[in-house]
Amino acid sequence: MTKRTTKQEKTETIHQSKPQKTFDPLELRGYSLPLGKRTLIMGILNVTPDSFSDGGQFTEVEKALLHGKKMVEEGADIIDIGGESTRPGAVKVEEEEELQRVMPMVKALVEALEVPISIDTYKAPVAKAALEAGVHMINDVWGLQRDKEMASVVASFGVPVCIMHNQEGTEYKEDILSSIKTFFEKSLTMARKAGIDDKNILLDPGIGFGKTPEQNIYVMGRLQELQEFGYPVLLGTSRKSMIGKILDLAPEQRIEGTLATNVIGVYQGVEIIRVHDIKENLRGIKVADAILRGVEHG
């Protein structure tokens, strides 16, 4: 006779299959965000003319501010401002130009919004200027390795930093997850040497950076392996080419695909998702959190 599985047993099985981690709250210069209780949402605010999905839409302060407010109203926990497109083939932006793009936005959003503001930059001078203007977090797409002064800037302000995996080109001499782990080990050594507190470190596998769509798909299937480092993981898949390859759709039509990747990420232990479309992703993540974490968003 086959034993029937109760609803409670099914729920417990699901919870046990998801990596279980306990983290202290993420402290961001006066803001405190829970980690491990519900998935946090980082809203993307690109103030660039050439980003792959929303380039040129928010290059004016008023438009950027309105969009930032809209994302907060829809449920964003953090707003991430970027002044240089990091899409494949993008033109490199010099420090002064990046500062001219982001600083007016930074000052306006820090003053107007009641959520933490992150700056997406790999340049230490830009990070320092933004932190002096009140930014709460650094999101470095080169994992502290492109500008050797970045780690000391982060440490001196005592703020969280997201260390993302990246590389030039898409050739890997070893298993790609092994390469990502080696990269993180180097970045973490730099962070500790500079004095960055462990509680201020997040990791990002860098979906869409230094990887083909096929490699991105492969990494997505092994995200849970990053749990071995013991740091919260941030996932940024929003509208990316991996999704476009699967669905054969333009960036602005990839909301459902983005949501699917984020649910898969949460199942594998991701704590923060970085997205363009707040409302739609939040709805899906609420369901995922209720099932996988056994909690509901407030």
N, C-alpha and C positions, 0 to 999 in steps of 0.2 A: 504494500500500500504506500503510495507517495505521500510524504508529509507536506502539508500545505504551509507556505511561508506567510507569516502575518505581516501586516503593514508595518508594524514597528520593526520587525526583523529586517525587512527590505530596506527601510530607512537607515538602520544601523549598518547594514552592509554597504550602502552607498557612502555613508560618512567614513567608514573604515577604509574604503578604497581610495579616498581622497587624501593626499599628504596632509598630515596634521602638524601645524607649527604654531608656536605661541610667540608673539612678538609684543614688545612694549609699544605704547602709542607712538606715532610719528610726531615729534615735537618740531614745530616750524616757527620759531621766533614769536611765541605768543599763541599760536594755534596748536591744537592737539587733535590728531586724527587717529581713530582706532585702526589697528591692524589685526587681522585674523578674525574679526567679528563680522565684517561685511566687506565686499569688494569696493574699493575706492575708485572714483572716476576722475581722471585728469582730462580737462578740456583743452583742445589744441587751438591756439590762436597764432596763426602765421601772419606776420606783418611783412611778408616778402612779396615781390612782384612776380616770382617765378616758381612757387611751390607747385608740386605736381597736381594737387587737387583743388586748392583754394587760393592760388597765387593772385595777388593784386586786389583781393576783395576787402582787405582790412588794413590798407597802408595809410589811412587817415585816422587820426586819434579818435575822432567822434565815432566812426564806424567800428573801430576796434573796441571801444568802450561799450558800445551798444551790444556788440556780439558777446563780449565778456559777460555783461549783465545777463544776457539771454541764456548763456550756458550755465551760469550760477542758478538762475531761476528754474532751469530744467533739471538741476541736480548735480552739477559738477562740484567736486570737493576741492580741486586745485585747478588753476588756469596756468597753462604752459605757453609762454611767449617765445616765438622763434623769429630771428631776424636774418637767417641765412638758409636758403633751401639746401637740403642735403639729398635731394633726389639724384639718381644717376645722371651724370652729364651736366649738373648744375655748375654755374660759374662761381668760382670762389669769391667771397666777399671780404674785403679788407676790414681791419678792425674799426677804423673811423666810420666807414659806411654802416657797419653793423650797429655801432653805437648811435648813429644818427637815426637809424630805423627804430631801434628798440627803446631807447631811453624815454622819449615822450610817452610811449605806450606804457612802459613800466611805471612811470610816475603817476600817470592817470589812473591805472588800474589798482595800484597799491593804495591810492587814496580813496577810490570809489568803491571797491569791492571788499566784502567781508569774508573772503576766503584766501588761503595762501596763494601766492604768485610764484611760479617757477620760471627760470630763464633757461632756454634751450641754447646753449653755446658751448664751444670747446675752447674758447679764448679766455685766458685768465683776466686780462684787462676789462673785457666786457662783463665777465662775471663779477669782478670787484666793483665796477661802477654800478651795476644793477643791485648788488647787495648793499652798497652804500645808500642806494635810493629806497631800500626797504624790501627787496625781494626776499623770499623765504626759503628758496631751494634752488639747487643747480641741477640741470639735466644735461650731462655731457655725452654726446654721441661718440666720442672717442675715448671714453672710459679713463680720463685723467692722463692719457698717454700722448696726446697730440701737443698739448702745451704743458711743459713740465712744471710750470708755476701754479697750475690749477689746483692741485692737491693742497698746497700751502694756503691758497686763498680760501678754499672751502674750510680748512681747519681753523683759520684765523677768525672766521665768522661763526663757526660752530653750527652750521646748517646742514640739512640732509643733502646728499648728492646721489643722483642716479648714475651708475656706472654702466654704460652700454657697450656691448661688443661691436667691433667694427674692424674692417681691414680694407686695404686697396685690392680690388679685383676679387674674383670668386674662386680662385684655385686654392685647394687645401691639400697639404701633404699628408695629413692624417685624418682620422675620423673628425667630422666637423664639430661634434659635441666636445671631443677632446681638445680641439683647437680653441673653442669658446672657453672651456674651463682653464686652459693655460693662459689665455688672455686675462681672464678674471683674476687668476692668481697673481699675475704681474701687477694689475691695477690695485688689488687689495694690499699688496706689499707696499706700493707707493702711498696708498691712503694711510696705512698704519704708520709708516715712516714719517709722514707729514703731521700725524697727530689727529687724524679724523677719527672720531668716536665710532665704534662699531654700530651703535644704535642709529647712526646717521647715514648708513650705507644701504642702497638698494641696487639690485642688479637687473639688467635688461638684456635679453638675448640678441637684440638688434635685428628683428625681422625686417627684411628689406634693405639691409646694409651689408655690403660685401658678400651677398648671397644671391644665387639664382632663385627664381620662383620654386623650382623643385627642391632646392636646399632649404628654403624657408618652410616648405611643407614638411620636410623631414625633421627639422628642428622642432616644429610645432608638436610633432608626435612624441618628442622626448623632453618636453619642458620640465617634467617632474624631476629630472636628474639634477636640475639646478638647485633643488632643495638641499642638496648635500652641503652647500656653502653656509646655510643657516641664516641667510639674509632675505628680506622680502623681495619678491620679483615683480617688476613692472613690465607689462606687455603692450607693445605698440604695433598693432596690425591694421589700423584704420585705413580702409580704402586702398590697401597696397596691392602691388602687381601680382602677388601670390593669389589673391582673391580674384583679380581680373583675369588671370590665366585660367582659373577653374571655371568662372562664370562667363567669361568673354563679355564683360561689361565695362563701361567707362567708370572712372573713379567715383563720380557722384551717385552711381547706381549700385554701389557695393555695400550698402548698409546691412542687408541681411547676411551677406558673407562675412562681414566684419563681426557681427554679433555671434555667428557660429564659432569663429576663432576665439572670441573672448570667453564664451561658455566653456570651450575646450580648455582654455587657459586656466579658468577658475577651477575646473575639475582637477587640474594638475598642480594646484597650489599657488596660482598667481594672486597677488594682493591688490594690485592697481592696474587698471586698464587706461590707456591713453587713446582718446577718440575724438573725432570731429562731431559726430552726431550723438549728443548727450541723451536726449529724451528716449530715443529708440533703444540705445544700448542699456540705459538704466532699467528700462522695463524688462528686458531679457535677463539682465544680471540679477534683478530682484528675484526672479523665478529661480535662477541657478543658485543663488545664495540660500533661498528657502529650502531647496532640496539638498544641496551639498553641505551647507553649513548648519542647517537647522535653525536659521535666524531670518528675521524680516528686517528690511530697511525701515528706519523711522520716518 
